[in-house]
Structures are given as structure tokens and as C-alpha cells.
């Protein structure tokens, strides 16, 4: 693999990168509460000021950028690194919003599901039916934490449903190349789960060793593994940001660890694919505020409404 190239720096805890066809990358700056566009020469333009804590992002069928907003954190500077802490003082829940990339107009689509508040929406992926799956990581308080959820919703704001509950800090989410499997990374457990899909927003019931599990364990990394967001490559491998190891862990569809790609920031949080043949990986080094790129040995999986 090639060395990392710094695309830009000076970002305020970047996450949720999306590589656009023109070579630019749209990403969130969680600590700044904004959506930003980064150009190939490293220059930046603020697309929208969302407030709260914009987190995962994806392009929807209408061309807008759909953002999981976690509602915000308290922030801490430590040894030159910017780190998230407990909930923000002005926290009032999380939400899902859609941003027009040209005008910067922001529309809030969902703040709750059947009367239950969204606590900390984190990551998002669109399927081929025009709907999207997203994780709600929840919030961590001084003496307690929320139970995590995976939701499914329509892009027009007309429907949201709970699909998987409970989970332990669900974070990254992605779909297999055939859209038949949903992958979800749990941060505190260091596990990636696989759920067989029966249709839009529908999980296929599976018989596991215990009655409350609806999916199967793809991998449990063991030891101290704090997983963040993920992307799937064209071969179906799950490429998940692995915070303690400071890099990206690549997991095959059979659950084998294919590779560990190191990076110089322990808070490596997201990866996406772009460039010619989707062979360039864009990676967010969040605590040091950088977006970097590198050649990837396999092409990324084309995303619905973006690369196809």
C-alpha cells in the first residue's frame, strides 16, 4: 500500500467523508457543527452550519446530503488532540437532516420514532429502494449510557421504524454488494454483526444460540477494540475504523481479518472510496483534524445514488 497523503488539515474532528465524482470530498466537522467540502487542492468551503453534532453522512436519491446529527458533545483538548466527551450542555436529542449541497439549505426530517427520541444518530447507508439504515449510538452520561438502536427510514421524511434493538453502541453501518446483508459495528464490544435482509427495512429472522440475537456475529476482534464507522469494498470486505489500533481493520465476508492498515492518529474514524475505479481510500484522522488519502488494493463498492 502507498503512503498516506494529506488532503487537508485544520478540521474540527472530521467524520462522515463522501468522495464526490468531481474529486472533492464532503465531510462533517463534528466539533464545529458544520458540513464542509474539501477540494483536491486542499481548500475548504463550508456547505452548511447544522449545529449540534453532525456525524455520518450519505448522498440520497435526490442528490442531497443526509446527515446523522448526534446532538453534540463537550470537547476537550489533550496533548494537541481534540477529543469528544459527555453530552453537550445544550443537548436536546439527536436528529436526521438533509442538506442541499449547492444552497446549503438544511431540512430536519426525523427527531423521534414512534414517540421515542433519537439520542445520538451516528452513521448512515442508503439501499437501492431509496430508504436508509442508520445507527443511533446513544449518549454517554456520567453514570449511565443509552441503549443503541438501528433504524430504517424513507428519504422523504414519511416513515421511520425501529429495526434492531438493543445494541451496544452501534456505530458504523454498511450493506453487502448485493444489498442482502447489513453490517453494523459496535464500538464498545469490538464486534461487527451481520443481518440478513428480507426487504426494505426488514431483517430476516435467524436462529441463533440465544433468542434475543437476530443477526450473526461476523467478527469479534477481542482485546481492546473500539470500532467506529465502516465502508464495504467491491469484494464485500468490511473496512472498519479501529480506534485503539489507529487505523482500518479489513474483515472478509466470512469474518476473517484480512489486513490492518495503520494510520498516525489513534482516533481514525471513517473511510470512504473515490477516485478512478474507486481505488482511492479517503480516511478521517479526527483528533488531529486531517483528511488523508491512500491507494487501496481493491476498489471500493459503488454506492447507491453516488458512484453507480
VEXDREN-2710 file (C-alpha; in Angstrom, 1 decimal):
% VEXDREN-2710
k/r/px/py/pz
1/UNK/0.0/0.0/0.0
2/UNK/1.1/3.6/-0.7
3/UNK/1.9/6.1/1.9
4/UNK/-0.7/8.5/3.2
5/UNK/-1.2/11.8/1.5
6/UNK/-2.6/14.7/3.5
7/UNK/-5.6/16.2/1.6
8/UNK/-6.3/18.9/4.1
9/UNK/-5.9/19.7/7.8
10/UNK/-7.2/22.1/10.4
11/UNK/-10.6/20.4/10.5
12/UNK/-12.6/20.2/13.8
13/UNK/-13.0/16.4/14.3
14/UNK/-13.9/15.4/10.8
15/UNK/-16.0/12.3/10.1
16/UNK/-18.5/11.0/7.5
17/UNK/-16.5/11.6/4.3
18/UNK/-18.2/11.2/0.9
19/UNK/-16.0/11.2/-2.2
20/UNK/-17.9/13.1/-4.9
21/UNK/-17.4/12.5/-8.7
22/UNK/-15.7/15.8/-9.2
23/UNK/-12.8/14.8/-6.9
24/UNK/-14.0/16.8/-3.9
25/UNK/-14.9/15.2/-0.5
26/UNK/-17.8/16.3/1.6
27/UNK/-17.4/15.6/5.3
28/UNK/-18.7/16.8/8.7
29/UNK/-16.8/18.7/11.3
30/UNK/-18.5/17.4/14.5
31/UNK/-16.9/19.9/16.9
32/UNK/-17.7/22.8/14.6
33/UNK/-21.3/21.8/13.9
34/UNK/-20.9/22.1/10.1
35/UNK/-20.8/20.3/6.8
36/UNK/-17.7/21.1/4.7
37/UNK/-16.5/20.4/1.2
38/UNK/-12.8/19.7/0.7
39/UNK/-11.3/20.2/-2.8
40/UNK/-8.4/18.3/-4.3
41/UNK/-6.1/21.2/-3.7
42/UNK/-6.9/21.1/0.0
43/UNK/-9.1/24.2/0.0
44/UNK/-12.3/24.1/2.0
45/UNK/-15.8/25.6/1.7
46/UNK/-18.5/25.4/4.4
47/UNK/-21.6/24.0/2.9
48/UNK/-23.9/24.4/5.9
49/UNK/-23.9/25.2/9.5
50/UNK/-26.0/22.4/11.0
51/UNK/-25.3/22.9/14.7
52/UNK/-25.4/20.0/17.1
53/UNK/-23.0/17.3/16.2
54/UNK/-23.2/16.3/12.5
55/UNK/-21.8/12.7/12.3
56/UNK/-22.3/10.1/9.5
57/UNK/-23.4/11.4/6.0
58/UNK/-24.5/9.9/2.7
59/UNK/-25.9/11.1/-0.6
60/UNK/-29.6/10.3/-1.1
61/UNK/-31.7/9.7/-4.2
62/UNK/-32.5/13.4/-4.6
63/UNK/-28.8/14.4/-4.5
64/UNK/-28.9/15.9/-1.1
65/UNK/-26.5/15.0/1.7
66/UNK/-28.3/13.2/4.5
67/UNK/-26.6/13.7/7.9
68/UNK/-26.9/11.9/11.2
69/UNK/-26.8/14.6/13.9
70/UNK/-25.9/13.3/17.3
71/UNK/-26.9/16.5/19.1
72/UNK/-23.4/17.5/20.2
73/UNK/-20.6/16.7/22.7
74/UNK/-18.5/18.5/25.2
75/UNK/-15.0/18.8/23.7
76/UNK/-11.5/18.5/25.3
77/UNK/-8.0/19.4/24.1
78/UNK/-5.4/16.9/25.3
79/UNK/-1.8/16.6/24.1
80/UNK/-2.6/18.5/21.0
81/UNK/-5.6/16.3/20.1
82/UNK/-9.3/17.2/20.1
83/UNK/-11.5/14.6/21.8
84/UNK/-15.2/14.3/22.4
85/UNK/-16.6/13.8/25.9
86/UNK/-20.0/13.6/27.5
87/UNK/-23.2/15.2/26.1
88/UNK/-23.2/18.9/25.3
89/UNK/-24.6/21.3/27.8
90/UNK/-27.3/22.4/25.3
91/UNK/-28.1/18.8/24.2
92/UNK/-31.8/18.3/23.4
93/UNK/-31.6/15.0/21.4
94/UNK/-30.4/14.0/18.0
95/UNK/-31.9/14.1/14.5
96/UNK/-31.7/13.3/10.9
97/UNK/-31.3/16.2/8.4
98/UNK/-30.9/16.6/4.7
99/UNK/-28.6/19.3/3.2
100/UNK/-28.7/20.8/-0.3
101/UNK/-25.0/20.8/-1.3
102/UNK/-25.5/23.9/-3.6
103/UNK/-27.6/26.2/-1.4
104/UNK/-26.7/24.9/2.0
105/UNK/-30.4/24.7/2.9
106/UNK/-31.0/22.2/5.8
107/UNK/-34.2/20.3/6.4
108/UNK/-34.7/18.3/9.6
109/UNK/-36.5/15.0/8.7
110/UNK/-36.7/13.0/11.9
111/UNK/-36.2/13.7/15.7
112/UNK/-38.1/10.6/17.0
113/UNK/-39.5/7.2/16.2
114/UNK/-43.0/6.4/17.5
115/UNK/-42.6/8.8/20.3
116/UNK/-39.0/7.7/21.2
117/UNK/-36.4/10.4/20.9
118/UNK/-33.4/9.9/18.7
119/UNK/-30.5/10.1/21.1
120/UNK/-27.3/10.0/19.0
121/UNK/-27.7/9.2/15.3
122/UNK/-24.2/8.2/14.1
123/UNK/-23.8/6.6/10.7
124/UNK/-26.0/6.0/7.6
125/UNK/-26.2/4.0/4.4
126/UNK/-28.8/4.1/1.6
127/UNK/-30.2/1.0/-0.1
128/UNK/-31.4/0.6/-3.7
129/UNK/-35.0/1.2/-2.7
130/UNK/-34.4/4.8/-1.7
131/UNK/-34.5/4.3/2.0
132/UNK/-31.7/4.4/4.5
133/UNK/-30.4/2.5/7.5
134/UNK/-28.8/4.4/10.4
135/UNK/-27.4/3.7/13.8
136/UNK/-28.3/5.5/16.9
137/UNK/-25.2/5.2/19.1
138/UNK/-26.9/6.9/22.0
139/UNK/-25.2/9.2/24.5
140/UNK/-22.8/8.5/27.4
141/UNK/-23.6/10.2/30.7
142/UNK/-21.5/10.4/33.8
143/UNK/-23.2/7.3/35.4
144/UNK/-25.2/5.8/32.5
145/UNK/-25.4/5.3/28.8
146/UNK/-28.2/4.9/26.3
147/UNK/-29.0/1.6/24.7
148/UNK/-28.3/1.6/21.0
149/UNK/-30.7/1.1/18.0
150/UNK/-30.6/0.6/14.3
151/UNK/-33.4/2.4/12.4
152/UNK/-34.7/2.4/8.8
153/UNK/-36.3/5.4/7.3
154/UNK/-37.5/6.9/4.0
155/UNK/-35.7/9.8/2.4
156/UNK/-38.8/11.9/2.0
157/UNK/-39.5/12.1/5.8
158/UNK/-42.6/9.9/5.6
159/UNK/-41.6/6.8/7.5
160/UNK/-39.1/5.7/10.2
161/UNK/-39.1/2.4/12.1
162/UNK/-37.0/0.6/14.7
163/UNK/-35.2/-2.4/13.1
164/UNK/-32.7/-3.7/15.6
165/UNK/-32.8/-3.2/19.4
166/UNK/-31.0/-3.3/21.7
167/UNK/-27.4/-2.9/20.6
168/UNK/-24.2/-1.9/22.5
169/UNK/-23.1/1.4/21.0
170/UNK/-23.8/0.7/17.3
171/UNK/-21.6/2.9/15.1
172/UNK/-20.6/2.1/11.5
173/UNK/-23.2/0.6/9.1
174/UNK/-23.0/-0.7/5.6
175/UNK/-24.5/-3.0/3.0
176/UNK/-23.1/-6.0/1.2
177/UNK/-22.6/-5.7/-2.6
178/UNK/-25.9/-7.4/-3.3
179/UNK/-27.8/-5.4/-0.6
180/UNK/-28.7/-8.8/1.1
181/UNK/-26.7/-8.2/4.3
182/UNK/-26.5/-5.3/6.7
183/UNK/-23.3/-4.8/8.6
184/UNK/-23.2/-3.0/12.0
185/UNK/-20.1/-2.3/14.1
186/UNK/-20.5/-2.0/17.8
187/UNK/-18.0/0.4/19.4
188/UNK/-17.5/-0.8/23.0
189/UNK/-17.7/-4.6/22.2
190/UNK/-15.3/-4.6/19.2
191/UNK/-17.8/-6.6/17.2
192/UNK/-19.2/-6.5/13.7
193/UNK/-22.7/-8.0/13.3
194/UNK/-24.3/-9.2/10.0
195/UNK/-28.0/-9.2/9.5
196/UNK/-29.7/-10.9/6.5
197/UNK/-32.3/-8.6/4.9
198/UNK/-35.8/-9.7/3.8
199/UNK/-36.7/-6.5/2.1
200/UNK/-36.5/-2.7/2.7
201/UNK/-36.2/-2.1/6.4
202/UNK/-36.9/-5.8/7.1
203/UNK/-34.5/-8.1/9.0
204/UNK/-34.7/-11.8/8.1
205/UNK/-35.2/-13.8/11.4
206/UNK/-32.3/-16.0/12.2
207/UNK/-32.0/-18.8/14.7
208/UNK/-29.0/-18.1/16.9
209/UNK/-27.7/-19.6/20.1
210/UNK/-29.7/-17.2/22.2
211/UNK/-33.3/-16.0/21.4
212/UNK/-32.6/-12.2/21.5
213/UNK/-30.0/-12.2/18.7
214/UNK/-31.5/-11.5/15.2
215/UNK/-28.2/-11.5/13.3
216/UNK/-24.9/-13.4/13.3
217/UNK/-21.5/-12.3/14.7
218/UNK/-19.3/-11.5/11.7
219/UNK/-16.2/-11.0/13.9
220/UNK/-15.3/-10.3/17.5
221/UNK/-11.9/-8.7/17.4
222/UNK/-11.1/-9.5/21.1
223/UNK/-8.9/-7.5/23.4
224/UNK/-9.5/-3.8/23.4
225/UNK/-11.1/-2.8/20.1
226/UNK/-13.3/0.3/19.8
227/UNK/-14.8/0.3/16.4
228/UNK/-16.1/3.4/14.6
229/UNK/-17.5/3.8/11.0
230/UNK/-17.1/1.4/8.1
231/UNK/-17.2/1.1/4.4
232/UNK/-17.5/-2.0/2.2
233/UNK/-15.2/-2.7/-0.8
234/UNK/-16.2/-4.3/-4.1
235/UNK/-15.1/-7.7/-2.9
236/UNK/-17.5/-7.5/0.1
237/UNK/-14.9/-6.9/2.7
238/UNK/-15.9/-4.7/5.6
239/UNK/-13.3/-1.9/6.2
240/UNK/-13.9/-0.6/9.7
241/UNK/-12.1/2.2/11.6
242/UNK/-10.4/0.7/14.7
243/UNK/-9.7/3.5/17.2
244/UNK/-7.3/1.9/19.7
245/UNK/-5.2/0.4/16.8
246/UNK/-5.2/3.8/15.0
247/UNK/-6.1/2.5/11.5
248/UNK/-8.5/0.5/9.5
249/UNK/-9.2/-3.2/10.0
250/UNK/-10.4/-5.2/6.9
251/UNK/-12.7/-8.1/7.5
252/UNK/-13.8/-10.6/4.9
253/UNK/-17.5/-11.6/4.4
254/UNK/-16.5/-14.9/6.2
255/UNK/-15.3/-13.0/9.2
256/UNK/-11.6/-13.3/8.8
257/UNK/-9.3/-10.3/9.4
258/UNK/-7.7/-9.7/6.0
259/UNK/-5.5/-6.7/7.0
260/UNK/-4.8/-4.0/9.4
261/UNK/-3.9/-0.7/7.9
262/UNK/-2.1/1.6/10.4
263/UNK/-2.5/5.4/10.4
264/UNK/-0.8/8.0/12.6
265/UNK/-3.9/9.1/14.6
266/UNK/-5.4/6.8/17.3
267/UNK/-8.8/8.4/16.5
268/UNK/-9.1/7.2/13.0
269/UNK/-12.8/7.2/12.5
270/UNK/-14.0/6.8/8.9
271/UNK/-13.1/5.5/5.4
272/UNK/-14.7/6.0/2.0
273/UNK/-13.7/5.3/-1.6
274/UNK/-13.4/7.5/-4.5
275/UNK/-11.1/8.5/-7.4
276/UNK/-10.6/6.4/-10.6
277/UNK/-12.2/3.0/-10.3
278/UNK/-12.8/3.8/-6.6
279/UNK/-9.3/2.7/-5.7
280/UNK/-8.5/5.7/-3.5
281/UNK/-9.4/5.5/0.2
282/UNK/-10.1/8.7/2.0
283/UNK/-9.7/8.4/5.7
284/UNK/-10.5/10.9/8.5
285/UNK/-7.9/11.3/11.3
286/UNK/-10.2/13.0/13.6
287/UNK/-8.3/14.0/16.7
288/UNK/-5.7/15.7/14.6
289/UNK/-8.1/17.3/12.2
290/UNK/-6.9/15.8/9.0
291/UNK/-8.3/14.2/5.8
292/UNK/-5.8/11.8/4.2
293/UNK/-5.9/9.6/1.2
294/UNK/-4.1/6.5/0.0
295/UNK/-4.2/3.9/-2.8
296/UNK/-6.3/0.9/-1.8
297/UNK/-5.5/-2.7/-3.1
298/UNK/-9.2/-3.3/-4.0
299/UNK/-11.8/-0.9/-5.5
300/UNK/-14.5/0.3/-3.2
301/UNK/-18.1/-0.7/-3.5
302/UNK/-20.1/1.8/-5.7
303/UNK/-22.7/3.5/-3.5
304/UNK/-26.3/3.9/-4.5
305/UNK/-27.1/7.4/-5.8
306/UNK/-23.4/8.4/-6.0
307/UNK/-21.0/6.1/-7.8
308/UNK/-23.2/3.8/-9.8
END
